[in-house]
Amino acid sequence: MQYNTQEKRLRLPEYGRIIQDMVDYCKTVPERDERQRCAATIINIMGNMFPHLRDINDFKHILWDHLAIMADFELDIDYPYEILKKENLYAKPERLPYDSGKSRFKHYGKYVEEMIRVASHMEEGEERDALVSMLANHMKKLFLNWNKEYVDDKKILDDLAELSNGAIVLTEDQIKLRESKDILGKKRPANNNRKQK
């Protein structure tokens, strides 16, 4: 009896040992045309194993890359796509640059600060007023997500003025923000509608 633990380690276990055996056989086929047909058949079988992934962009390209990986890049065929290079398989991706800018109001987030900057440079008018109103209400919602207690509208308007460097200064008489209870939502009552016997 031969156990899988005694077999060589699978390069892509999601395809299983049978597909790996097919790939290993394909590498031993002497005629190039026959080897090419064998590889195309293996690709079709691999695609049938994951039909729900067919909508992914470059699905066939991914399958050919997987075939090359399973063959340890030793399969001598004409690939229909530019396949992954062996040296790039385990290469680390480049480090992403992160914004190291400091923010006093982390609970509002970077995008809110950017939108406030845009709103502060807009011309006076209905469009700017609508944007400022939406931003102020959104800031109140974000504040309440961060601090589940009541928040004073004046605090939100003061933060808005500070984030806009004084370009957007409003009083509570000029703008009406949504109520905290409306933003937080009402708690749903427990389900007490069980049938009584």
Backbone as numpy.savetxt, mean C-alpha at the origin, in Angstrom:
# Nx Ny Nz CAx CAy CAz Cx Cy Cz
10.96 -45.23 1.43 10.12 -44.04 1.43 11.01 -42.79 1.43
10.65 -41.83 0.58 11.45 -40.61 0.51 10.60 -39.43 0.97
11.10 -38.70 1.95 10.37 -37.58 2.54 10.84 -36.27 1.92
9.95 -35.28 1.92 10.30 -33.98 1.38 11.45 -33.33 2.14
11.57 -33.67 3.43 12.66 -33.10 4.20 14.02 -33.59 3.73
14.03 -34.74 3.01 15.29 -35.26 2.47 15.60 -34.69 1.10
14.60 -34.06 0.48 14.78 -33.47 -0.85 15.53 -32.14 -0.72
15.99 -31.63 -1.86 16.64 -30.32 -1.83 15.60 -29.24 -1.55
16.04 -28.16 -0.99 15.16 -27.06 -0.60 14.56 -26.40 -1.84
13.26 -26.11 -1.77 12.57 -25.47 -2.89 12.92 -23.99 -2.93
13.18 -23.48 -4.13 13.49 -22.05 -4.26 12.24 -21.20 -4.10
11.12 -21.66 -4.68 9.83 -20.97 -4.54 8.80 -22.00 -4.08
8.66 -22.18 -2.79 7.79 -23.25 -2.27 6.32 -23.12 -2.66
5.88 -21.92 -3.02 4.46 -21.75 -3.36 4.05 -22.55 -4.60
5.01 -22.93 -5.44 4.70 -23.72 -6.63 4.74 -25.22 -6.37
5.38 -25.63 -5.29 5.40 -27.04 -4.94 6.53 -27.82 -5.60
6.71 -29.04 -5.11 7.82 -29.88 -5.58 7.62 -30.38 -7.00
6.38 -30.61 -7.40 6.14 -31.14 -8.75 6.58 -30.14 -9.81
6.24 -28.87 -9.62 6.67 -27.84 -10.58 8.20 -27.74 -10.57
8.80 -27.81 -9.38 10.27 -27.75 -9.31 10.89 -28.93 -10.06
10.27 -30.10 -9.93 10.77 -31.27 -10.68 10.64 -31.06 -12.18
9.54 -30.43 -12.61 9.36 -30.14 -14.04 10.45 -29.20 -14.55
10.76 -28.19 -13.73 11.80 -27.22 -14.11 13.15 -27.93 -14.19
13.42 -28.79 -13.21 14.69 -29.52 -13.23 14.78 -30.41 -14.47
13.66 -31.04 -14.84 13.65 -31.88 -16.05 13.88 -31.02 -17.29
13.23 -29.85 -17.32 13.35 -28.95 -18.47 14.81 -28.57 -18.71
15.57 -28.41 -17.65 16.99 -28.05 -17.79 17.79 -29.17 -18.46
17.29 -30.42 -18.37 18.04 -31.56 -18.93 17.66 -31.89 -20.37
16.60 -31.25 -20.90 16.17 -31.54 -22.27 17.26 -31.04 -23.23
17.79 -31.93 -24.09 18.93 -31.54 -24.93 18.58 -30.59 -26.08
17.43 -30.78 -26.72 17.10 -29.94 -27.87 16.49 -28.61 -27.42
16.98 -27.52 -28.01 16.56 -26.19 -27.58 15.07 -25.95 -27.85
14.56 -26.36 -29.02 13.14 -26.14 -29.34 12.24 -26.90 -28.37
12.63 -28.12 -28.08 11.85 -28.94 -27.14 11.90 -28.32 -25.74
13.06 -27.81 -25.36 13.23 -27.16 -24.06 12.37 -25.90 -23.97
12.29 -25.17 -25.09 11.47 -23.95 -25.14 9.99 -24.30 -24.95
9.53 -25.36 -25.64 8.13 -25.79 -25.50 7.85 -26.28 -24.09
8.78 -26.98 -23.53 8.64 -27.48 -22.16 8.50 -26.30 -21.18
9.33 -25.28 -21.34 9.27 -24.10 -20.47 7.93 -23.38 -20.61
7.43 -23.26 -21.86 6.13 -22.60 -22.08 5.00 -23.38 -21.41
5.09 -24.71 -21.46 4.08 -25.55 -20.80 4.12 -25.36 -19.30
5.31 -25.30 -18.74 5.46 -25.08 -17.29 4.87 -23.73 -16.90
5.09 -22.71 -17.72 4.54 -21.38 -17.45 3.01 -21.44 -17.43
2.41 -22.16 -18.39 0.95 -22.30 -18.41 0.43 -22.99 -17.14
1.12 -24.02 -16.71 0.71 -24.73 -15.49 0.85 -23.81 -14.27
1.94 -23.07 -14.21 2.14 -22.14 -13.09 1.05 -21.08 -13.08
0.66 -20.58 -14.25 -0.41 -19.59 -14.34 -1.75 -20.15 -13.90
-2.00 -21.43 -14.22 -3.26 -22.07 -13.82 -3.34 -22.30 -12.32
-2.19 -22.33 -11.66 -2.20 -22.54 -10.21 -2.72 -21.33 -9.47
-2.56 -20.15 -10.05 -2.98 -18.90 -9.40 -3.85 -18.08 -10.35
-5.04 -18.56 -10.71 -5.87 -17.84 -11.69 -6.34 -16.47 -11.19
-6.45 -16.30 -9.88 -6.91 -15.03 -9.33 -5.87 -13.92 -9.50
-4.65 -14.26 -9.86 -3.61 -13.25 -10.04 -3.44 -12.82 -11.50
-4.26 -13.36 -12.38 -4.11 -13.04 -13.81 -4.35 -11.57 -14.13
-5.07 -10.86 -13.27 -5.36 -9.44 -13.52 -4.19 -8.54 -13.16
-3.17 -9.08 -12.52 -2.01 -8.28 -12.13 -1.23 -7.91 -13.38
-0.76 -6.67 -13.40 0.07 -6.22 -14.53 1.32 -7.09 -14.62
1.69 -7.43 -15.82 2.91 -8.22 -16.09 2.87 -9.59 -15.40
1.70 -10.21 -15.33 1.57 -11.52 -14.69 2.48 -12.54 -15.37
2.48 -12.57 -16.70 3.33 -13.51 -17.45 4.80 -13.23 -17.20
5.13 -11.94 -17.15 6.52 -11.57 -16.90 6.98 -12.10 -15.54
6.12 -11.98 -14.54 6.44 -12.49 -13.20 6.65 -14.00 -13.23
5.79 -14.70 -13.99 5.93 -16.15 -14.09 7.26 -16.54 -14.72
7.67 -15.83 -15.77 8.96 -16.14 -16.41 10.11 -15.85 -15.46
10.00 -14.79 -14.67 11.02 -14.51 -13.66 11.09 -15.66 -12.65
9.92 -16.14 -12.23 9.88 -17.24 -11.27 10.49 -18.52 -11.86
10.21 -18.75 -13.13 10.81 -19.92 -13.79 12.34 -19.83 -13.77
12.85 -18.65 -14.07 14.30 -18.45 -14.06 14.87 -18.67 -12.66
14.17 -18.19 -11.65 14.63 -18.37 -10.27 14.63 -19.85 -9.90
13.54 -20.56 -10.27 13.45 -21.99 -9.94 14.51 -22.80 -10.67
14.92 -22.33 -11.84 15.97 -23.02 -12.60 17.36 -22.54 -12.20
17.42 -21.71 -11.17 18.68 -21.13 -10.70 19.42 -20.41 -11.83
18.64 -19.81 -12.73 19.14 -19.01 -13.86 20.02 -19.84 -14.79
19.80 -21.16 -14.83 20.60 -22.04 -15.67 19.81 -22.60 -16.85
18.58 -22.15 -17.04 17.74 -22.66 -18.12 18.06 -21.91 -19.41
18.59 -22.62 -20.39 19.03 -22.00 -21.65 17.87 -22.00 -22.65
17.05 -20.94 -22.59 15.91 -20.77 -23.50 15.85 -19.31 -23.91
14.97 -19.01 -24.86 14.73 -17.62 -25.25 13.56 -17.10 -24.43
13.83 -16.27 -23.47 12.78 -15.71 -22.63 12.04 -14.62 -23.39
10.71 -14.60 -23.31 9.96 -13.56 -24.03 10.04 -12.19 -23.35
10.58 -12.15 -22.16 10.72 -10.90 -21.41 12.15 -10.78 -20.92
12.52 -9.58 -20.57 13.82 -9.34 -19.92 13.67 -9.86 -18.49
14.37 -10.94 -18.18 14.18 -11.54 -16.85 15.11 -10.90 -15.83
14.75 -11.14 -14.60 15.51 -10.65 -13.46 16.92 -11.23 -13.49
17.89 -10.42 -13.17 19.28 -10.89 -13.12 19.54 -11.55 -11.76
20.36 -12.57 -11.76 20.64 -13.30 -10.52 21.25 -12.39 -9.46
22.12 -11.49 -9.88 22.77 -10.60 -8.91 21.80 -9.58 -8.32
20.68 -9.32 -9.03 19.68 -8.36 -8.52 18.62 -9.01 -7.65
18.65 -10.34 -7.56 17.60 -11.06 -6.84 17.60 -10.71 -5.36
18.75 -10.64 -4.76 18.83 -10.37 -3.32 19.42 -9.00 -3.02
19.45 -8.14 -4.02 19.99 -6.80 -3.80 19.02 -6.00 -2.94
19.58 -5.24 -2.03 18.75 -4.40 -1.17 18.26 -3.19 -1.96
17.02 -2.78 -1.76 16.54 -1.59 -2.46 17.22 -0.34 -1.91
17.20 0.71 -2.72 17.81 1.96 -2.29 17.03 2.53 -1.11
17.73 3.20 -0.25 17.11 3.78 0.94 16.20 4.93 0.54
14.99 4.94 1.10 14.04 6.01 0.80 14.36 7.24 1.64
14.33 8.40 1.01 14.56 9.61 1.81 13.29 9.95 2.59
13.43 10.10 3.89 12.30 10.46 4.73 12.38 11.93 5.11
11.23 12.53 5.19 11.15 13.93 5.58 11.50 14.03 7.06
12.55 14.75 7.35 12.97 14.88 8.74 12.49 16.18 9.35
11.59 16.86 8.65 11.08 18.13 9.16 10.30 17.95 10.45
10.52 18.84 11.36 9.84 18.77 12.65 8.47 19.43 12.53
7.52 18.87 13.26 6.18 19.42 13.26 5.68 19.46 14.69
5.13 20.59 15.08 4.59 20.71 16.44 3.25 20.00 16.55
2.56 19.90 15.42 1.21 19.34 15.41 1.19 18.02 14.65
1.84 17.00 15.19 1.93 15.72 14.49 0.57 15.06 14.32
-0.36 15.37 15.20 -1.68 14.75 15.11 -2.45 15.23 13.88
-2.08 16.38 13.30 -2.74 16.85 12.08 -2.13 16.20 10.84
-0.86 15.93 10.89 -0.20 15.29 9.76 0.38 16.26 8.76
1.29 15.75 7.96 2.01 16.56 6.99 1.10 17.08 5.88
0.14 16.24 5.44 -0.71 16.65 4.32 -1.64 17.80 4.70
-2.12 17.79 5.92 -2.97 18.90 6.37 -2.16 20.18 6.37
-0.92 20.08 6.84 -0.06 21.28 6.84 0.18 21.78 5.41
0.36 20.88 4.48 0.56 21.29 3.09 -0.70 21.93 2.52
-1.88 21.36 2.85 -3.13 21.94 2.36 -3.37 23.33 2.95
-2.98 23.51 4.21 -3.13 24.83 4.83 -2.22 25.83 4.12
-1.01 25.39 3.77 -0.09 26.25 3.03 -0.69 26.67 1.69
-1.33 25.72 1.00 -1.98 26.02 -0.27 -3.13 27.00 -0.06
-3.95 26.73 0.95 -5.11 27.60 1.23 -4.67 29.01 1.59
-3.55 29.13 2.31 -3.10 30.46 2.72 -2.61 31.29 1.54
-2.25 30.65 0.43 -1.79 31.39 -0.76 -2.91 31.63 -1.77
-4.09 31.10 -1.50 -5.21 31.29 -2.43 -5.80 32.69 -2.28
-6.44 33.15 -3.35 -7.11 34.45 -3.29 -8.39 34.33 -2.47
-8.76 35.43 -1.83 -10.00 35.46 -1.04 -11.18 35.13 -1.95
-12.13 34.38 -1.42 -13.31 34.04 -2.20 -13.98 32.78 -1.67
-15.01 32.37 -2.39 -15.81 31.22 -1.96 -15.00 29.93 -1.91
-14.15 29.74 -2.92 -13.36 28.50 -3.00 -12.42 28.38 -1.80
-11.75 29.49 -1.47 -10.85 29.49 -0.31 -11.62 29.27 0.98
-12.77 29.94 1.12 -13.58 29.80 2.34 -14.05 28.35 2.52
-14.44 27.71 1.41 -14.89 26.32 1.48 -13.74 25.41 1.89
-12.55 25.64 1.31 -11.38 24.82 1.65 -11.00 25.01 3.11
-10.99 26.25 3.58 -10.62 26.53 4.98 -11.62 25.89 5.93
-12.90 25.94 5.59 -13.93 25.32 6.42 -13.72 23.80 6.50
-13.47 23.18 5.35 -13.23 21.73 5.35 -11.96 21.38 6.14
-10.92 22.19 5.97 -9.67 21.94 6.69 -9.88 22.06 8.20
-10.58 23.08 8.64 -10.80 23.29 10.07 -11.60 22.13 10.66
-12.64 21.68 9.95 -13.43 20.55 10.44 -12.61 19.27 10.45
-11.77 19.09 9.43 -10.91 17.91 9.37 -9.87 17.95 10.50
-9.34 19.13 10.78 -8.39 19.28 11.89 -9.06 18.92 13.21
-10.30 19.31 13.37 -11.03 19.00 14.60 -11.21 17.48 14.72
-11.54 16.84 13.60 -11.70 15.38 13.61 -10.38 14.69 13.95
-9.27 15.15 13.36 -7.97 14.56 13.65 -7.57 14.77 15.10
-7.87 15.96 15.62 -7.57 16.24 17.02 -8.34 15.31 17.94
-9.62 15.08 17.61 -10.46 14.21 18.44 -10.03 12.74 18.31
-9.49 12.34 17.18 -8.95 10.98 17.05 -7.73 10.80 17.93
-6.96 11.86 18.06 -5.74 11.83 18.85 -6.06 11.96 20.34
-7.02 12.83 20.67 -7.41 13.09 22.05 -8.93 12.97 22.11
-9.43 11.85 22.60 -10.86 11.52 22.51 -11.77 12.41 23.36
-11.24 13.40 24.00 -12.07 14.27 24.80 -12.54 15.47 23.99
-13.29 16.32 24.62 -13.81 17.53 23.99 -12.67 18.46 23.60
-12.80 19.12 22.47 -11.82 20.12 22.05 -12.56 21.42 21.76
-11.96 22.50 22.19 -12.55 23.82 21.98 -12.27 24.27 20.55
-13.29 24.84 19.88 -13.11 25.32 18.51 -12.02 26.38 18.43
-11.86 27.16 19.48 -10.84 28.20 19.50 -9.44 27.59 19.35
-9.22 26.43 19.97 -7.94 25.75 19.87 -7.65 25.37 18.41
-8.66 24.85 17.72 -8.49 24.47 16.32 -8.18 25.71 15.48
-8.92 26.78 15.69 -8.71 28.01 14.91 -7.35 28.63 15.22
-6.89 28.54 16.49 -5.56 29.04 16.83 -4.47 28.21 16.12
-4.66 26.88 16.10 -3.70 26.02 15.41 -3.68 26.32 13.91
-4.85 26.57 13.33 -4.96 26.91 11.91 -4.20 28.20 11.62
-4.36 29.19 12.48 -3.66 30.47 12.30 -2.14 30.27 12.41
-1.72 29.44 13.36 -0.28 29.21 13.54 0.31 28.44 12.36
-0.40 27.42 11.89 0.10 26.63 10.77 0.14 27.43 9.47
-0.72 28.42 9.34 -0.74 29.25 8.13 0.13 30.49 8.28
0.90 30.56 9.38 1.75 31.72 9.66 0.96 33.03 9.66
-0.24 32.97 10.21 -1.08 34.16 10.36 -1.85 34.54 9.11
-1.79 33.74 8.04 -2.51 34.06 6.81 -3.99 33.73 6.92
-4.34 32.77 7.77 -5.75 32.39 7.96 -6.09 32.58 9.43
-6.70 33.70 9.73 -7.08 34.00 11.11 -8.59 34.13 11.14
-9.23 33.24 11.89 -10.68 33.22 11.99 -11.10 33.23 13.45
-12.29 33.74 13.69 -12.86 33.67 15.03 -14.04 32.71 15.01
-14.51 32.35 16.19 -15.63 31.42 16.28 -16.91 32.02 15.70
-16.97 33.37 15.61 -18.14 34.01 15.00 -18.12 33.87 13.48
-16.95 33.74 12.89 -16.82 33.68 11.44 -17.05 32.29 10.87
-16.78 31.25 11.66 -16.90 29.88 11.16 -17.51 29.00 12.23
-18.37 28.11 11.82 -19.02 27.18 12.74 -18.51 25.78 12.43
-17.80 25.18 13.37 -17.28 23.83 13.18 -18.30 22.81 13.67
-18.17 21.62 13.16 -19.08 20.54 13.57 -18.92 20.25 15.06
-19.99 19.76 15.65 -19.95 19.41 17.07 -19.08 18.17 17.28
-18.41 18.12 18.43 -17.54 16.98 18.74 -18.31 15.67 18.75
-19.51 15.68 19.29 -20.29 14.44 19.37 -20.67 13.94 17.98
-20.87 14.86 17.02 -21.18 14.45 15.65 -19.95 13.84 14.98
-18.77 14.37 15.30 -17.54 13.86 14.71 -17.21 12.49 15.28
-17.31 12.36 16.59 -16.98 11.09 17.23 -18.01 10.02 16.95
-19.24 10.43 16.67 -20.30 9.47 16.39 -20.92 8.97 17.67
-22.14 8.51 17.54 -22.85 7.99 18.70 -22.47 6.54 18.91
-22.36 6.15 20.18 -22.07 4.76 20.48 -23.32 3.94 20.21
-23.11 2.82 19.56 -24.25 1.96 19.25 -24.67 1.21 20.49
-25.98 1.13 20.74 -26.44 0.39 21.92 -26.18 -1.11 21.75
-26.07 -1.78 22.88 -25.86 -3.23 22.84 -27.09 -3.89 22.26
-26.90 -5.03 21.63 -28.01 -5.73 20.99 -28.81 -6.48 22.05
-29.96 -5.90 22.43 -30.82 -6.52 23.42 -32.11 -7.02 22.79
-32.04 -7.29 21.50 -33.25 -7.71 20.78 -33.35 -9.21 20.67
-32.81 -9.92 21.63 -32.89 -11.38 21.57 -34.32 -11.83 21.83
-34.65 -12.88 21.17 -36.00 -13.42 21.37 -36.13 -14.03 22.74
-37.18 -13.71 23.38 -37.40 -14.28 24.70 -38.28 -15.49 24.57
-37.94 -16.51 25.36 -38.69 -17.76 25.29 -39.81 -17.76 26.29
